[in-house]
């Protein structure tokens, strides 16, 4: 069985693992991710507020009019 997979790794009591000389970049990317989610939250809030006073029929009519104009130029 060892012949197929090579030599087993021997136990080293002085091994410290991969944590030696590492920097902390996870916090930076966590902040970037939270800012990204906040930006999408703002986009959702802005969209919800701008269409709050309109009915669904008005929004659909504006969208279908814009599609009709772009197809019939």
CORTA-V974597 format. One record per residue. N is the residue number from 1. PHI is phi as a letter, one per 30 degrees, with the letter a starting at -180 (999 if undefined). D_FIRST is the distance of its C-alpha to the first C-alpha in whole Angstrom. Layout:
n->N phi->PHI d_first->D_FIRST
n->N phi->PHI d_first->D_FIRST
//
This chain:
n->1 phi->999 d_first->0
n->2 phi->d d_first->4
n->3 phi->d d_first->5
n->4 phi->d d_first->6
n->5 phi->c d_first->7
n->6 phi->j d_first->9
n->7 phi->d d_first->10
n->8 phi->d d_first->11
n->9 phi->d d_first->14
n->10 phi->d d_first->16
n->11 phi->d d_first->19
n->12 phi->b d_first->23
n->13 phi->d d_first->26
n->14 phi->c d_first->28
n->15 phi->d d_first->26
n->16 phi->c d_first->29
n->17 phi->i d_first->27
n->18 phi->d d_first->28
n->19 phi->d d_first->32
n->20 phi->d d_first->33
n->21 phi->h d_first->36
n->22 phi->c d_first->36
n->23 phi->c d_first->39
n->24 phi->c d_first->40
n->25 phi->c d_first->41
n->26 phi->d d_first->40
n->27 phi->d d_first->44
n->28 phi->e d_first->45
n->29 phi->d d_first->43
n->30 phi->d d_first->44
n->31 phi->d d_first->48
n->32 phi->d d_first->48
n->33 phi->d d_first->46
n->34 phi->d d_first->49
n->35 phi->d d_first->52
n->36 phi->d d_first->50
n->37 phi->d d_first->50
n->38 phi->d d_first->54
n->39 phi->d d_first->55
n->40 phi->d d_first->54
n->41 phi->d d_first->56
n->42 phi->d d_first->59
n->43 phi->d d_first->59
n->44 phi->d d_first->58
n->45 phi->d d_first->61
n->46 phi->d d_first->64
n->47 phi->d d_first->63
n->48 phi->d d_first->64
n->49 phi->d d_first->67
n->50 phi->d d_first->68
n->51 phi->c d_first->68
n->52 phi->d d_first->69
n->53 phi->d d_first->73
n->54 phi->c d_first->72
n->55 phi->d d_first->71
n->56 phi->d d_first->69
n->57 phi->d d_first->71
n->58 phi->d d_first->72
n->59 phi->d d_first->69
n->60 phi->d d_first->68
n->61 phi->d d_first->72
n->62 phi->d d_first->71
n->63 phi->d d_first->67
n->64 phi->d d_first->69
n->65 phi->d d_first->72
n->66 phi->d d_first->70
n->67 phi->d d_first->67
n->68 phi->d d_first->71
n->69 phi->d d_first->72
n->70 phi->d d_first->69
n->71 phi->d d_first->69
n->72 phi->c d_first->73
n->73 phi->d d_first->73
//
